[in-house]
Amino acid sequence: MFGDLSGMMGKLKEAQQKVEETKNRLDTVLVDEVGADGKLKITLTANRKIKAITIDDSLLNDAEELEDYLILTLNKAIEKASKINEVEMAEAAKSGMPNIPGMDMFK
């Protein structure tokens, strides 16, 4: 009914390994977002781990303004990283999945 079950299990294991490799690689993919007219820069990985925050001294005079810029810029950076992450992880999962008739999950 399912054909070569051990072959499918091997493909699933390969898919799992491919997903793990992709997760590790995404830790090296950096996403930059610049806000506040270039006075604030956020760098994070495609796995959404913050790597750096650079703040121009002129933003340090107003804590409320700085907080607003941080929230806006961080949210934009996280959104960019999430899109990259979703595409890469879907591709990794899809490439290793066995072809099971009737299971067209990734079309």
Contact map, one row per residue, 1 for C-alpha under 8 A:
11100000000000000000000000000000000000000000000000000000000000000000000000000000000000000000000000000000000
11111000000000000000000000000000000000000000000000000000000000000000000000000000000000000000000000010000000
11111000000000000000000000000000000000000000000000000000000000000000000000000000000000000000000000000000000
01111111000000000000000000000000000000000000000000000000000000000000000000000000000000000000000000000000000
01111111100000000000000000000000000000000000000000000000000000000000000000000000000000000000000000000000000
00011111110000000000000000000000000000000000000000000000000000000000000000000000000000000000000000000000000
00011111111000000000000000000000000000000000000000000000000000000000000000000000000000000000000000000000000
00011111111100000000000000000000000000000000000000000000000000000000000000000000000000000000000001000000000
00001111111110000000000000000000000000000000000000000000000000000000000000000000000000000000000000000000000
00000111111111000000000000000000000000000000000000000000000000000000000000000000000000000000000000000000000
00000011111111100000000000000000000000000000000000000000000000000000000000000000000000000000000111000000000
00000001111111110000000000000000000000000000000000000000000000000000000000000000000000000000000111000000000
00000000111111111000000000000000000000000000000000000000000000000000000000000000000000000000000000000000000
00000000011111111100000000000000000000000000000000000000000000000000000000000000000000000000000100000000000
00000000001111111110000000000000000000000000000000000000000000000000000000000000000000000001111110000000000
00000000000111111111000000000000000000000000000000000000000000000000000000000000000000000000100100000000000
00000000000011111111100000000000000000000000000000000000000000000000000000000000000000000000000000000000000
00000000000001111111110000000000000000000000000000000000000000000000000000000000000000000001100100000000000
00000000000000111111111000000000000000000000000000000000000000000000000000000000000000001001100000000000000
00000000000000011111111100000000000000000000000000000000000000000000000000000000000000000000000000000000000
00000000000000001111111110000000000000000000000000000000000000000000000000000000000000000000000000000000000
00000000000000000111111111000000000000000000000000000000000000000000000000000000000000011001000000000000000
00000000000000000011111111100000000000000000001000000000000000000000000000000000000000001000000000000000000
00000000000000000001111111110000000000000000000000000000000000000000000000000000000000000000000000000000000
00000000000000000000111111111000000000000000000000000000000000000000000000000000000000000000000000000000000
00000000000000000000011111111000000000000000111000000000000000000000000000000000000010000000000000000000000
00000000000000000000001111111100000000000000111010000000000000000000000000000000000000000000000000000000000
00000000000000000000000111111100000000000000110000000000000000000000000000000000000000000000000000000000000
00000000000000000000000011111110000000000000110000000000000000000000000000000000000000000000000000000000000
00000000000000000000000000111111000000000011110000000000000000000000000000000000000000000000000000000000000
00000000000000000000000000001111100000000011110000000000000000000000000000001001100000000000000000000000000
00000000000000000000000000000111110000001111000000000000000000000000000000001000000000000000000000000000000
00000000000000000000000000000011111000001110000000000000000000000000000011011000000000000000000000000000000
00000000000000000000000000000001111111111100000000000000000000000000000010000000000000000000000000000000000
00000000000000000000000000000000111111111000000000000000000000000000100110000000000000000000000000000000000
00000000000000000000000000000000011111110000000000000000000000000000100000000000000000000000000000000000000
00000000000000000000000000000000011111110000000000000000000000000000000000000000000000000000000000000000000
00000000000000000000000000000000011111111000000000000000000000000000000000000000000000000000000000000000000
00000000000000000000000000000000011111111000000000000111011000000000000000000000000000000000000000000000000
00000000000000000000000000000000011111111100000000001111000000000000110010000000000000000000000000000000000
00000000000000000000000000000001111001111110000000011110000000000000000010000000000000000000000000000000000
00000000000000000000000000000001110000011111000001111100000000000000000011001000000000000000000000000000000
00000000000000000000000000000111100000001111100001111000000000000000000000001000000000000000000000000000000
00000000000000000000000000000111000000000111111111110000000000000000000000001100100000000000000000000000000
00000000000000000000000001111110000000000011111111100000000000000000000000000000100000000000000000000000000
00000000000000000000000001111110000000000001111110000000000000000000000000000000110110000000000000000000000
00000000000000000000001001100000000000000001111110000000000000000000000000000000110010000000000000000000000
00000000000000000000000000000000000000000001111111000000000000000000000000000100110000000000000000000000000
00000000000000000000000000100000000000000001111111100000000000000000000000000000000000000000000000000000000
00000000000000000000000000000000000000000111100111111000000000000000000000000000000000000000000000000000000
00000000000000000000000000000000000000000111100011111000000000000000000000000000000000000000000000000000000
00000000000000000000000000000000000000001111000001111100000000000000000000000000000000000000000000000000000
00000000000000000000000000000000000000011110000001111110000000000000000000000000000000000000000000000000000
00000000000000000000000000000000000000111100000000011111000000000000000000000000000000000000000000000000000
00000000000000000000000000000000000000111000000000001111101100000000000000000000000000000000000000000000000
00000000000000000000000000000000000000110000000000000111111100000000000000000000000000000000000000000000000
00000000000000000000000000000000000000000000000000000011111110000000000000000000000000000000000000000000000
00000000000000000000000000000000000000100000000000000001111110000000000000000000000000000000000000000000000
00000000000000000000000000000000000000100000000000000011111111101100000000000000000000000000000000000000000
00000000000000000000000000000000000000000000000000000011111111100100000000000000000000000000000000000000000
00000000000000000000000000000000000000000000000000000000111111100000000000000000000000000000000000000000000
00000000000000000000000000000000000000000000000000000000001111111100000000000000000000000000000000000000000
00000000000000000000000000000000000000000000000000000000001111111110000000000000000000000000000000000000000
00000000000000000000000000000000000000000000000000000000000001111111000000000000000000000000000000000000000
00000000000000000000000000000000000000000000000000000000001001111111100000000000000000000000000000000000000
00000000000000000000000000000000000000000000000000000000001101111111110000000000000000000000000000000000000
00000000000000000000000000000000000000000000000000000000000000111111111000000000000000000000000000000000000
00000000000000000000000000000000000000000000000000000000000000011111111100000000000000000000000000000000000
00000000000000000000000000000000001100010000000000000000000000001111111110000000000000000000000000000000000
00000000000000000000000000000000000000010000000000000000000000000111111111000000000000000000000000000000000
00000000000000000000000000000000000000000000000000000000000000000011111111100000000000000000000000000000000
00000000000000000000000000000000001000000000000000000000000000000001111111110000000000000000000000000000000
00000000000000000000000000000000111000011100000000000000000000000000111111111000000000000000000000000000000
00000000000000000000000000000000100000000100000000000000000000000000011111111100000000000000000000000000000
00000000000000000000000000000000000000000000000000000000000000000000001111111110000000000000000000000000000
00000000000000000000000000000000100000000000000000000000000000000000000111111111000000000000000000000000000
00000000000000000000000000000011100000000111000000000000000000000000000011111111100000000000000000000000000
00000000000000000000000000000000000000000001000100000000000000000000000001111111110000000000000000000000000
00000000000000000000000000000000000000000000000000000000000000000000000000111111111000000000000000000000000
00000000000000000000000000000010000000000000000000000000000000000000000000011111111100000000000000000000000
00000000000000000000000000000010000000000001111100000000000000000000000000001111111110000000000000000000000
00000000000000000000000000000000000000000000011100000000000000000000000000000111111111000000000000000000000
00000000000000000000000000000000000000000000000000000000000000000000000000000011111111100000000000000000000
00000000000000000000000000000000000000000000010000000000000000000000000000000001111111110000000000000000000
00000000000000000000000001000000000000000000011000000000000000000000000000000000111111111000000000000000000
00000000000000000000000000000000000000000000000000000000000000000000000000000000011111111100000000000000000
00000000000000000000000000000000000000000000000000000000000000000000000000000000001111111110000000000000000
00000000000000000000010000000000000000000000000000000000000000000000000000000000000111111111000000000000000
00000000000000000010011000000000000000000000000000000000000000000000000000000000000011111111100000000000000
00000000000000000000000000000000000000000000000000000000000000000000000000000000000001111111110000000000000
00000000000000000000000000000000000000000000000000000000000000000000000000000000000000111111111000000000000
00000000000000100110010000000000000000000000000000000000000000000000000000000000000000011111111100000000000
00000000000000110110000000000000000000000000000000000000000000000000000000000000000000001111111110000000000
00000000000000100000000000000000000000000000000000000000000000000000000000000000000000000111111110000000010
00000000000000100000000000000000000000000000000000000000000000000000000000000000000000000011111110000000000
00000000001101110100000000000000000000000000000000000000000000000000000000000000000000000001111111000000000
00000000001100100000000000000000000000000000000000000000000000000000000000000000000000000000111111100000000
00000001001100000000000000000000000000000000000000000000000000000000000000000000000000000000000111110000000
00000000000000000000000000000000000000000000000000000000000000000000000000000000000000000000000011111010000
01000000000000000000000000000000000000000000000000000000000000000000000000000000000000000000000001111111000
00000000000000000000000000000000000000000000000000000000000000000000000000000000000000000000000000111111000
00000000000000000000000000000000000000000000000000000000000000000000000000000000000000000000000000011111000
00000000000000000000000000000000000000000000000000000000000000000000000000000000000000000000000000111111100
00000000000000000000000000000000000000000000000000000000000000000000000000000000000000000000000000011111111
00000000000000000000000000000000000000000000000000000000000000000000000000000000000000000000000000000011111
00000000000000000000000000000000000000000000000000000000000000000000000000000000000000000000010000000001111
00000000000000000000000000000000000000000000000000000000000000000000000000000000000000000000000000000001111
